[in-house]
Amino acid sequence: MEVRNAIHEIVLEHRRRHGYRRVAAELHRRGMRVNHKRVLRMMREDNLLGIEPKAFLATTDSGHDQPIYLNLARRMKPTAINQLWVADITYIRLRQEFVYLVLALILFT
């Protein structure tokens, strides 16, 4: 139980990014003599195997062969409010998730 508790502590301390080899090495540093195969078995039993981080996936492909449309807003000169609106959406990566930021502007000054 002492080894199992130490495994839980190590795995949670490193946010489940360490695999069984690193956990076994950390147990050795803490003075516990345990085989890496036993650590693997215990981690499997407790569903504590390391989670591989997902690779960053670029969502924009600017090297495409599709037609590029003119920016009609650039040529327009609004003379009153509510004639020209522009909007954009982007995402911001936080530690745990992505959040979306939407911006809408009325272009008239």
N, C-alpha and C positions, 0 to 999 in steps of 0.2 A: 504493500500500500504506500510505503514511503517513496518508492521509485515512481509509482503511478501518479502520486501527488506532485512530485518534482517534474514529471513530464508535462502534466497539465499546466503547471506554473510557467515552465519554459515556453510552451507553445502559445499560451495566452499572452505572455510578455512580449513575444515577437510577432503578434497578430497573425498567427498561423502561416507565417512565411518560411519557417524553418522545416526542413524535411527530417526524416528519422536519423540521418547521419549527423547533422548538426546538433540535433537534440542529444544524441548519444555522446558527442564530443563535449557538449556542455555538462552532461551528467558526469563525465570523466573529470572535467575541471572542478566540479563540486565534490569530488572524492567518492563518487559512487561507482562501483565496479559492475557494469552491466554490458551485455553484448548488444551490438546494434540490431541483431535479428530479433531480440526480445523487445527492444524499443519499438521496432517496426510492428511487431505483433500487437503490442499494447496500444500503439497509436491507432492501428486498424480497428481493434476492438472498441475503442472509445471514439472512433470517427474523428481523429485529430490529425489526419494527414495534411501536409502542407498544401496550400492553395497557390497555384501558379498565377502570377499576375497576367492579365490579358495584354496582348501587344496593342500599342496605340494604332488605331486605324484612321487614316486620313479620309475624310468624307468629301473633300473637294478635289475634283480632277480638272485642272485648268488646261491640260494638254489634250483636249478632246477635238474631234473633227466636226462638231455641230456648229451651226451658224451662230454668230454672235450678234445680238440685236443692239440697235442704237440706244443710247441713253436719251430718251425723249425729254426727261426732266431738265437736262442741261440746256436745251434749246428754248424752253418755255420761259416766258417772263410774266409771272402772275401779277395781276393788277388788283386783286381783292383776295380776301381770305377764302379758304375752302376751295381754291382752284387747283392747288397742287399739294399733294401729300406724298411724302416718301416714308418708307419703312424698311427696317432691316431686322433680322433675327440672327442671333449668334448663341453659342453655348460657352459656358465657363466651367472649367474642370475644377471641382473641389476635391477634397481628400477622399470622400466616400462616394461621390456621385457627380453628375453633370447637372447644371441648372441652365435654364434658357433666359436670355435677355432679349426683350423685344423693344424696339424704339420706333416711334412714329412721330413725324414732324410735319407741321404745316409750314410750307416754304412761302412766306410772304413777309417782307419787311419794307 
